[in-house]
Amino acid sequence: MLRFAIAAILALTSPALAQMPGELARAEIDAGWRDGKTHVAGLTIRLAPGWKTYWRAPGDAGIPPTFNWSGSRNVADVSVQFPVPQVFDQNGMQSLGYDETVTFPLRIAVRDSNAPVRLQGEIDIGVCEEICVPLRLKVLASLPVDGNQGAALAALLNDRPETGGRLSCEIAPISDGLRLSAEVAVPRMGQGMVAVIETSNPEVWVSQPSIRRQGDMVRAEVEMVAPSARPFALARSDIRMTVIAGGRAVEMIGCN
């Protein structure tokens, strides 16, 4: 809650914030359709002109979105699908995310396939223009059993990373963590190639990769630092690398 308190203080004291539009972002739910014990819906976030929000791994600057669906009913689990992000470069810092409007498809595991879903959520996001502001958006929607499959939401289900091959990884200790080098075959997809490496532990800081391509092989190297600032155990099966270029993304999970 501290970051939200800080944002409120800034809103009172910073002259720059006086120029912010009245509504930086709003969230809407597309009720979607039911397919057995899975309900497919869409969470759309609409941003004020000139503002952007972030992908699950935001890069050098930004706040990753988090989702809390604990107030929902007839819901066993909600899986949020992240569309392929854009790459932003501002003041020498690289970030990944979305501008104007983004829709996150939701795959909702329902407990009773014959009953409606009450979807209640809190979404914490960061939005940035010249400054960055943390926001909490709230949504509440009833998802009926007999919803219709909309073409736009159905098309968005395909806006996700393609599956690539298995990574070949080298891991070595450094004074405050680990150095990881990952190599994999990735076809050329366009200009401006970016790679992102993630672990399953959000508390582990991962540096922006240095990337080298040789033919179809892409090699990325990062440093990882855990809260302990010491070498730590890393499960190879949890390592995820995403290569983004030309509006496409290829994702690899797990290291040899």
C-alpha positions, 0 to 999 in steps of 0.5 A: 500500500505504500506506493499508493500513498506515495502516489497520493502525496505526489498528486498533491505536491508535484506541479507536473501532475496538475497536467494529468487528465482526469481519468488515466485508465479505465477497465471494462469486461467483455462477458465472452462465452462458456466452453464447458468448465472454461469461461472465456472473457476479456479485460480491456484497459483503455488509457488516456492519450499519450499514456502506456501501461506494462507487460508482465515483465516491464523492462528497465522501467515500469510496474508489472500488472497484478490481478486479484480475483478473490472476490469472484464467485463460481470461479476456481482459477483465472488465467490472464493471457498477455498479448505480444507487447510493444517495445518502448525506448524512453530516456535510454531505458527500454520497457515493454507494454501497451499504449491506448488500449489493450485487451487481456483474454481471460480463461476462467475455470468455473466450478459449476458449468451450469451457473453464471460467474460473478467476476470481481477483480482488482487490477494494479497497474503502472501507467506512464507518460513523462511520469509514472503513476500506480493505479488500482482499477476495479471490475465487477461483471456477471458472466452468463452461461449462454454468452456469445463468442465474439470475433474480436475476442476470439481473434485476440486469443491468437495474439500470444507468443509462439512456442520455440525450442528448448533453451541451452543454458549456462549458469555461473555464480557471481558475487551477488547472484548468478550469470545466465547465458541462454542460446536457442534457434529463433527465425528472423522475425523483423528489425529491433529484436529484443529478448526478455529472460524471466524466472518464476520468482518475481523477487529475483531482479534480472538485468536487460540481456545482452543479445547476439545473433549468429545465423538462426541462433540467438544468445542472451546473457543476463545477471540475476540478483535475489534479495539475499544478494548472494548466489542462489538455487535456480530451477532450470525448468522455470527459466523463460525466454521471450524473443520479440521482433516485428510484432511477433514473439517466440517463447521458450520455457525450460533450460537444458 
